[in-house]
Amino acid sequence: MAETDRAKPFYERVALIGLGLIGSSLARALRRGALAGHIAGHARSERTRDLSLKLGFLDSVHADPADAVREADLVVICTPLGAYDAVLEAVAPHLKPGATVSDVGSCKGSVADGFARWLPEGVHGIPGHPVAGTENSGPEAGFAELFENRYCILTPDETTDAGALSRLADLWRAVGSLVEMMDARHHDRVLAITSHLPHLIAYTIVGTAADLEGQLKREQADDKRLVETQEVIKYSAGGFRDFTRIAGSDPVMWRDVFTTNREAVLEMLGRFQEDLVALQRAIRWGEADKLEDWFTRTREIRRGVLELRQAGRFLPTEGNGEAE
Ligand code: NAP
């Protein structure tokens, strides 16, 4: 990019719909880099809108999303996926011709469908997903560095305007992301295994442990020698801790991910269950070599993640903050 281009903002007016972890991080990153002339924001609650203004990452805040998007060159939807239809319906008639509408949602097939359904002719819909996050939510949780050295996947199709796409990709690069292009349905299958299934496993194991603790407590009431209460939390450093961190992720966001990416998650869950049964069998039959081979292979995968520098403080799957 030429020096002269860099001196002016990428977009004159950017509207962010949803001002939580991701929306407020994007606003902060845009502001830090002077990448937008004006940053307008909308969130559902007055509390979030007021707090966002007070935190200082917006130029204007609007109770009506239509007012936020009016005259915007770029609109980025940063709400949970379940709110998209209502947001798109509310903003569609007020979009500026030639504007780009994108998003940050964790599933992309449904977003591509929603854009096709709601966006008027002459508005460029380009779904996007920054694969970066923490388990925290809300405008206070955001920070400008969130996207640095993290992948941002854009899912254009054959009808996408090349100029609008390259401008949006440049913006994500300017906030520190490594931009990749991918087919929307392919994105959903890849993320089902790398992000959605790990969250499902974390939600399951933490729920199972909580049930077990409840049972142990009831047994303890009958027999004082059995267990000490709170053992699950007390000994959580033994691997369980990382699951509790992931299982602490936002319930609404993840409810929407699983109801939206249903097919791909069910496919990956089926594969996972087969492999789990294979490991269960190896344990039952004392097949030590098989277990060691399996664990050696997975250790190599971990090394690959480290080499790609995707295992740092902010892990690339949603909800995976401050690891290691
Ligand atoms: P968040 O911190 O919970 O923030 C959500 C924001 O959306 C809040 O400002 C909320 O407003 C607003 N909102 C909710 N429903 C709305 C509606 N109907 N109309 C207008 N605003 C509404 O969520 P987040 O973590 O930033 O996630 C946002 C999106 O990013 C999700 O689609 C998620 O899949 C995706 N994503 C998340 C992560 C992650 O790690 N968290 C990573 C990558 C992508 P109020 O505060 O007023 O309720």
Boltz pocket constraint, residues with backbone or C-beta under 6 A from the ligand:
constraints:
  - pocket:
      binder: B
      contacts: [[A, 17], [A, 18], [A, 19], [A, 20], [A, 21], [A, 22], [A, 23], [A, 42], [A, 43], [A, 44], [A, 45], [A, 46], [A, 48], [A, 49], [A, 77], [A, 78], [A, 79], [A, 80], [A, 81], [A, 83], [A, 86], [A, 87], [A, 104], [A, 105], [A, 106], [A, 107], [A, 129], [A, 130], [A, 131], [A, 132], [A, 133], [A, 134], [A, 135], [A, 136], [A, 137], [A, 138], [A, 139], [A, 250], [A, 253], [A, 317], [A, 318], [A, 319], [A, 320]]
      max_distance: 6.0
